[in-house]
Amino acid sequence: MDIVGGCVPKGKAVNLRDLIGYQDGSIVSRTIIVRETGNVTLFAFDSGQGLSEHSVPFDALVYLVDGEGEFVIGGKLLRLNEGEMVVMPANIPHVVRSKKRFKMLLVMIRS
């Protein structure tokens, strides 16, 4: 079986929620695809977890797979619910916070 990122079989349907589990007091990540031009990573945030303010030199798409998450992008608060997405612009500081558990798919395109 051909596997991408050590976890996802190519050419087969999978449910994103089932590819990663929550872990108490932690952020769990699972790499789906890594290429020179970008990567796709699945994250599971336990409640109270987050990523401190940072920026990256390329756009990043976030899709909420489960739950609800808080994002501060360029100083503006945005709450995403399951099924919603946002594109975080390159070079704009952003923060990720979880008041409740959530899972997100992060797609970063470098070119």
PAZA-242744 format. One record per atom (N, C-alpha, C): z, y negated, x negated; atom name; residue number from 1. Coordinates in Angstrom, 3 decimals. Atoms other than C-alpha are relative to their C-alpha. Layout:
% residues N
((Z; Y; X); "CA"; NUM) ...
//
This chain:
% residues 111
((0.000; 1.179; -0.847); "N"; 1) ((0.000; 0.000; 0.000); "CA"; 1) ((0.000; -1.239; -0.890); "C"; 1) ((0.114; 1.236; 0.769); "N"; 2) ((-0.959; -3.441; -1.339); "CA"; 2) ((1.048; -0.992; 0.495); "C"; 2) ((-1.115; 0.875; -0.380); "N"; 3) ((2.105; -5.723; -1.323); "CA"; 3) ((-0.144; -1.359; -0.671); "C"; 3) ((-0.016; 1.363; 0.530); "N"; 4) ((2.212; -9.512; -1.766); "CA"; 4) ((1.458; -0.401; -0.142); "C"; 4) ((-1.367; 0.465; 0.168); "N"; 5) ((5.422; -10.949; -3.197); "CA"; 5) ((1.038; 1.104; 0.106); "C"; 5) ((-0.943; -1.101; -0.023); "N"; 6) ((6.984; -7.495; -3.220); "CA"; 6) ((0.557; 0.330; 1.375); "C"; 6) ((-0.651; -0.251; -1.285); "N"; 7) ((7.660; -7.518; 0.515); "CA"; 7) ((-0.930; 0.073; 1.192); "C"; 7) ((0.861; 0.090; -1.172); "N"; 8) ((4.664; -7.996; 2.780); "CA"; 8) ((-1.276; 0.792; -0.229); "C"; 8) ((1.244; -0.756; 0.169); "N"; 9) ((1.886; -5.454; 3.226); "CA"; 9) ((-1.201; -0.834; 0.426); "C"; 9) ((1.220; 0.729; -0.334); "N"; 10) ((-1.572; -7.020; 3.176); "CA"; 10) ((-0.720; 0.710; 1.140); "C"; 10) ((0.815; -0.552; -1.065); "N"; 11) ((-3.714; -6.540; 6.274); "CA"; 11) ((0.778; 0.647; 1.126); "C"; 11) ((-0.816; -0.561; -1.081); "N"; 12) ((-0.801; -5.551; 8.545); "CA"; 12) ((0.777; -1.125; 0.660); "C"; 12) ((-0.782; 0.997; -0.738); "N"; 13) ((0.899; -7.585; 11.251); "CA"; 13) ((1.487; 0.218; -0.269); "C"; 13) ((-1.450; -0.052; 0.196); "N"; 14) ((4.544; -8.417; 10.555); "CA"; 14) ((0.638; -1.139; 0.782); "C"; 14) ((-0.767; 1.049; -0.659); "N"; 15) ((7.196; -10.451; 12.325); "CA"; 15) ((0.826; -0.713; -1.059); "C"; 15) ((-0.705; 0.758; 1.042); "N"; 16) ((8.525; -13.228; 10.070); "CA"; 16) ((1.519; 0.136; 0.106); "C"; 16) ((-1.457; -0.125; -0.180); "N"; 17) ((12.014; -12.947; 11.577); "CA"; 17) ((0.551; 1.260; -0.633); "C"; 17) ((-0.472; -1.284; 0.500); "N"; 18) ((12.234; -9.339; 10.463); "CA"; 18) ((-0.085; 0.128; -1.521); "C"; 18) ((0.184; -0.097; 1.454); "N"; 19) ((11.294; -10.039; 6.832); "CA"; 19) ((1.197; -0.493; -0.799); "C"; 19) ((-1.146; 0.553; 0.711); "N"; 20) ((14.575; -11.757; 5.981); "CA"; 20) ((1.202; -0.019; 0.933); "C"; 20) ((-1.225; 0.018; -0.784); "N"; 21) ((18.168; -11.554; 7.138); "CA"; 21) ((0.911; -1.134; -0.433); "C"; 21) ((-1.008; 0.998; 0.348); "N"; 22) ((21.033; -14.004; 7.211); "CA"; 22) ((1.081; 0.637; -0.850); "C"; 22) ((-1.129; -0.444; 0.804); "N"; 23) ((23.847; -13.747; 4.695); "CA"; 23) ((1.086; -1.055; 0.130); "C"; 23) ((-1.099; 0.940; -0.208); "N"; 24) ((27.237; -15.333; 5.378); "CA"; 24) ((0.190; -0.917; -1.202); "C"; 24) ((-0.269; 0.997; 1.026); "N"; 25) ((27.753; -18.561; 3.422); "CA"; 25) ((-1.092; -0.198; -1.025); "C"; 25) ((1.064; 0.036; 1.012); "N"; 26) ((24.374; -18.380; 1.701); "CA"; 26) ((-1.338; -0.451; 0.568); "C"; 26) ((1.415; 0.208; -0.286); "N"; 27) ((20.730; -19.320; 1.631); "CA"; 27) ((-0.725; 1.178; -0.641); "C"; 27) ((0.762; -1.143; 0.499); "N"; 28) ((18.452; -16.297; 1.278); "CA"; 28) ((-1.471; -0.397; -0.009); "C"; 28) ((1.439; 0.290; 0.035); "N"; 29) ((14.818; -16.589; 0.194); "CA"; 29) ((-0.772; 1.257; -0.349); "C"; 29) ((0.898; -1.119; 0.284); "N"; 30) ((11.921; -14.172; 0.054); "CA"; 30) ((-1.398; -0.575; -0.217); "C"; 30) ((1.330; 0.481; 0.335); "N"; 31) ((8.661; -15.011; -1.675); "CA"; 31) ((-1.037; 0.893; 0.672); "C"; 31) ((1.061; -0.729; -0.684); "N"; 32) ((5.613; -14.037; 0.351); "CA"; 32) ((-1.274; 0.000; -0.855); "C"; 32) ((1.204; 0.142; 0.833); "N"; 33) ((2.734; -15.370; -1.797); "CA"; 33) ((0.289; -1.031; -1.095); "C"; 33) ((-0.085; 0.949; 1.108); "N"; 34) ((2.667; -17.064; -5.204); "CA"; 34) ((-1.379; -0.065; -0.651); "C"; 34) ((1.296; 0.226; 0.644); "N"; 35) ((-0.534; -18.563; -6.569); "CA"; 35) ((0.080; -1.312; -0.781); "C"; 35) ((0.051; 1.273; 0.734); "N"; 36) ((-1.451; -21.368; -8.987); "CA"; 36) ((-0.123; -1.180; 0.949); "C"; 36) ((0.272; 1.092; -0.940); "N"; 37) ((-2.553; -23.447; -6.008); "CA"; 37) ((1.108; -0.213; 1.029); "C"; 37) ((-1.106; 0.179; -0.930); "N"; 38) ((0.654; -22.975; -4.014); "CA"; 38) ((0.721; 1.297; 0.272); "C"; 38) ((-0.752; -1.192; -0.332); "N"; 39) ((3.167; -20.573; -2.587); "CA"; 39) ((0.564; -0.079; 1.413); "C"; 39) ((-0.571; -0.142; -1.328); "N"; 40) ((4.694; -19.335; 0.659); "CA"; 40) ((1.320; 0.739; -0.161); "C"; 40) ((-1.329; -0.581; 0.138); "N"; 41) ((8.415; -18.612; 0.885); "CA"; 41) ((0.717; -0.047; 1.340); "C"; 41) ((-0.794; -0.088; -1.211); "N"; 42) ((10.623; -17.507; 3.757); "CA"; 42) ((1.466; -0.199; -0.372); "C"; 42) ((-1.409; 0.293; 0.256); "N"; 43) ((14.212; -18.831; 3.892); "CA"; 43) ((0.837; 0.306; 1.229); "C"; 43) ((-1.000; -0.144; -1.057); "N"; 44) ((17.294; -17.955; 5.951); "CA"; 44) ((1.240; -0.779; -0.445); "C"; 44) ((-1.150; 0.844; 0.297); "N"; 45) ((20.049; -20.608; 5.977); "CA"; 45) ((1.147; 0.375; 0.921); "C"; 45) ((-1.183; -0.181; -0.835); "N"; 46) ((23.531; -19.716; 7.168); "CA"; 46) ((0.501; -1.378; 0.417); "C"; 46) ((-0.505; 1.297; -0.455); "N"; 47) ((25.310; -22.455; 9.111); "CA"; 47) ((0.834; -0.650; -1.100); "C"; 47) ((-0.724; 0.758; 1.012); "N"; 48) ((26.718; -25.177; 6.871); "CA"; 48) ((-0.671; -0.029; -1.363); "C"; 48) ((0.707; -0.036; 1.280); "N"; 49) ((24.230; -24.497; 4.074); "CA"; 49) ((-1.110; -1.046; -0.013); "C"; 49) ((1.088; 0.964; 0.086); "N"; 50) ((21.519; -26.823; 2.795); "CA"; 50) ((-0.501; -0.180; -1.413); "C"; 50) ((0.571; 0.375; 1.292); "N"; 51) ((19.436; -28.219; -0.019); "CA"; 51) ((0.211; -1.495; -0.176); "C"; 51) ((-0.256; 1.419; 0.252); "N"; 52) ((20.420; -31.524; -1.593); "CA"; 52) ((-1.315; -0.767; -0.121); "C"; 52) ((1.190; 0.844; 0.033); "N"; 53) ((18.019; -34.449; -1.706); "CA"; 53) ((-0.834; 0.271; -1.246); "C"; 53) ((0.943; -0.224; 1.087); "N"; 54) ((14.951; -33.789; -3.820); "CA"; 54) ((-1.389; -0.377; 0.497); "C"; 54) ((1.401; 0.232; -0.369); "N"; 55) ((11.215; -34.452; -3.847); "CA"; 55) ((-0.866; 0.893; -0.867); "C"; 55) ((0.965; -0.800; 0.751); "N"; 56) ((8.180; -32.517; -4.996); "CA"; 56) ((-1.326; -0.751; -0.030); "C"; 56) ((1.239; 0.776; 0.147); "N"; 57) ((4.786; -33.795; -6.175); "CA"; 57) ((-1.170; 0.482; 0.854); "C"; 57) ((1.059; -0.463; -0.888); "N"; 58) ((2.845; -32.078; -3.371); "CA"; 58) ((0.561; 0.172; 1.409); "C"; 58) ((-0.428; -0.161; -1.388); "N"; 59) ((2.956; -31.762; 0.417); "CA"; 59) ((0.607; 1.388; 0.206); "C"; 59) ((-0.647; -1.267; -0.331); "N"; 60) ((5.171; -29.041; 1.887); "CA"; 60) ((0.080; 0.123; 1.518); "C"; 60) ((-0.059; -0.265; -1.429); "N"; 61) ((4.785; -27.562; 5.364); "CA"; 61) ((1.192; 0.910; 0.268); "C"; 61) ((-1.141; -0.811; -0.419); "N"; 62) ((7.924; -26.220; 7.041); "CA"; 62) ((-0.221; 0.412; 1.449); "C"; 62) ((0.114; -0.541; -1.352); "N"; 63) ((7.705; -23.959; 10.114); "CA"; 63) ((1.302; 0.728; 0.321); "C"; 63) ((-1.259; -0.632; -0.393); "N"; 64) ((10.924; -22.983; 11.935); "CA"; 64) ((-0.294; 1.310; 0.723); "C"; 64) ((0.218; -1.338; -0.528); "N"; 65) ((10.864; -19.250; 12.604); "CA"; 65) ((1.096; 0.376; 0.992); "C"; 65) ((-1.155; -0.362; -0.812); "N"; 66) ((14.327; -19.025; 14.182); "CA"; 66) ((1.038; -1.112; -0.096); "C"; 66) ((-1.108; 0.943; 0.014); "N"; 67) ((17.153; -21.363; 15.179); "CA"; 67) ((-0.428; -1.451; 0.008); "C"; 67) ((0.291; 1.428; 0.091); "N"; 68) ((17.286; -25.094; 14.516); "CA"; 68) ((0.534; -0.548; -1.313); "C"; 68) ((-0.370; 0.574; 1.285); "N"; 69) ((17.405; -27.088; 11.301); "CA"; 69) ((-0.113; -1.503; 0.013); "C"; 69) ((0.063; 1.453; 0.162); "N"; 70) ((17.959; -30.670; 10.248); "CA"; 70) ((-0.671; -0.329; -1.322); "C"; 70) ((0.731; 0.445; 1.178); "N"; 71) ((15.669; -32.409; 7.815); "CA"; 71) ((0.099; -1.512; -0.051); "C"; 71) ((0.023; 1.442; 0.206); "N"; 72) ((16.037; -35.889; 6.392); "CA"; 72) ((-1.164; -0.245; -0.948); "C"; 72) ((1.217; 0.248; 0.782); "N"; 73) ((12.645; -37.076; 5.174); "CA"; 73) ((-0.164; -1.503; -0.143); "C"; 73) ((0.105; 1.439; 0.235); "N"; 74) ((12.457; -40.496; 3.559); "CA"; 74) ((1.084; -0.778; 0.745); "C"; 74) ((-1.129; 0.667; -0.663); "N"; 75) ((15.851; -41.357; 5.087); "CA"; 75) ((0.032; 0.147; 1.509); "C"; 75) ((0.054; -0.159; -1.457); "N"; 76) ((14.852; -40.381; 8.658); "CA"; 76) ((0.348; 1.428; 0.396); "C"; 76) ((-0.443; -1.303; -0.482); "N"; 77) ((16.598; -37.512; 10.467); "CA"; 77) ((-1.010; 0.599; 0.969); "C"; 77) ((0.904; -0.732; -0.878); "N"; 78) ((14.382; -34.905; 12.114); "CA"; 78) ((0.629; 1.361; 0.274); "C"; 78) ((-0.522; -1.316; -0.379); "N"; 79) ((15.660; -31.880; 14.038); "CA"; 79) ((-1.163; 0.866; 0.462); "C"; 79) ((1.052; -0.939; -0.379); "N"; 80) ((13.325; -28.910; 14.272); "CA"; 80) ((0.621; 1.204; 0.688); "C"; 80) ((-0.403; -1.203; -0.710); "N"; 81) ((13.672; -26.014; 16.694); "CA"; 81) ((-1.035; 1.086; -0.239); "C"; 81) ((0.894; -1.146; 0.148); "N"; 82) ((12.128; -22.558; 16.638); "CA"; 82) ((-1.387; -0.315; 0.548); "C"; 82) ((1.384; 0.224; -0.402); "N"; 83) ((8.343; -22.803; 16.785); "CA"; 83) ((-0.552; -1.359; -0.375); "C"; 83) ((0.470; 1.327; 0.403); "N"; 84) ((8.172; -26.389; 15.482); "CA"; 84) ((-0.221; -0.048; -1.509); "C"; 84) ((0.297; 0.154; 1.424); "N"; 85) ((6.857; -27.571; 12.138); "CA"; 85) ((-0.052; -1.472; -0.377); "C"; 85) ((0.154; 1.347; 0.545); "N"; 86) ((6.720; -30.644; 9.930); "CA"; 86) ((-0.655; 0.123; -1.367); "C"; 86) ((0.539; 0.095; 1.358); "N"; 87) ((4.736; -31.612; 6.856); "CA"; 87) ((0.815; -1.058; -0.722); "C"; 87) ((-0.776; 0.934; 0.810); "N"; 88) ((6.995; -33.199; 4.266); "CA"; 88) ((-0.935; -0.540; -1.073); "C"; 88) ((0.968; 0.579; 0.936); "N"; 89) ((4.889; -35.637; 2.241); "CA"; 89) ((0.441; 0.072; -1.461); "C"; 89) ((-0.236; -0.020; 1.443); "N"; 90) ((4.588; -35.439; -1.524); "CA"; 90) ((0.765; -1.250; -0.433); "C"; 90) ((-0.736; 1.081; 0.670); "N"; 91) ((6.972; -37.579; -3.590); "CA"; 91) ((0.954; -0.775; 0.915); "C"; 91) ((-0.967; 0.630; -0.899); "N"; 92) ((9.176; -38.497; -0.583); "CA"; 92) ((1.268; 0.858; -0.019); "C"; 92) ((-1.236; -0.786; 0.034); "N"; 93) ((12.831; -37.442; -0.953); "CA"; 93) ((0.311; 0.613; 1.370); "C"; 93) ((-0.381; -0.676; -1.234); "N"; 94) ((14.021; -34.916; 1.618); "CA"; 94) ((1.240; 0.877; -0.232); "C"; 94) ((-1.217; -0.807; -0.013); "N"; 95) ((17.173; -32.971; 2.508); "CA"; 95) ((-0.187; 1.051; 1.093); "C"; 95) ((0.018; -1.052; -1.010); "N"; 96) ((17.511; -29.673; 4.391); "CA"; 96) ((1.451; 0.370; 0.293); "C"; 96) ((-1.381; -0.329; -0.396); "N"; 97) ((20.714; -28.947; 6.396); "CA"; 97) ((-0.018; 0.962; 1.182); "C"; 97) ((-0.114; -0.921; -1.125); "N"; 98) ((21.850; -26.226; 8.756); "CA"; 98) ((1.368; -0.140; 0.654); "C"; 98) ((-1.239; 0.013; -0.779); "N"; 99) ((24.481; -26.953; 11.376); "CA"; 99) ((0.163; 1.357; 0.677); "C"; 99) ((0.054; -1.360; -0.527); "N"; 100) ((23.442; -23.596; 12.891); "CA"; 100) ((-0.936; 0.789; -0.903); "C"; 100) ((0.903; -0.837; 0.794); "N"; 101) ((21.694; -20.668; 11.275); "CA"; 101) ((-1.451; -0.260; 0.375); "C"; 101) ((1.430; 0.071; -0.289); "N"; 102) ((17.919; -20.963; 10.940); "CA"; 102) ((-0.809; 0.654; -1.104); "C"; 102) ((0.959; -0.556; 0.950); "N"; 103) ((14.932; -19.360; 9.262); "CA"; 103) ((-1.219; -0.900; -0.004); "C"; 103) ((1.196; 0.840; 0.108); "N"; 104) ((11.969; -21.327; 7.968); "CA"; 104) ((-0.975; 0.594; -0.981); "C"; 104) ((1.076; -0.360; 0.905); "N"; 105) ((8.648; -20.616; 6.359); "CA"; 105) ((-0.422; -1.279; -0.711); "C"; 105) ((0.380; 1.148; 0.820); "N"; 106) ((7.831; -23.025; 3.523); "CA"; 106) ((-1.329; 0.287; -0.668); "C"; 106) ((1.323; -0.139; 0.600); "N"; 107) ((4.200; -23.462; 2.494); "CA"; 107) ((-0.241; -1.238; -0.864); "C"; 107) ((0.245; 1.112; 0.912); "N"; 108) ((3.579; -25.612; -0.583); "CA"; 108) ((-1.380; 0.162; -0.617); "C"; 108) ((1.358; 0.007; 0.522); "N"; 109) ((0.040; -26.495; -1.597); "CA"; 109) ((-0.051; -0.971; -1.172); "C"; 109) ((0.001; 0.828; 1.206); "N"; 110) ((-0.390; -27.809; -5.134); "CA"; 110) ((-1.323; -0.695; -0.264); "C"; 110) ((1.294; 0.624; 0.290); "N"; 111) ((-4.051; -28.762; -5.003); "CA"; 111) ((-0.746; -0.331; 1.268); "C"; 111) 
//
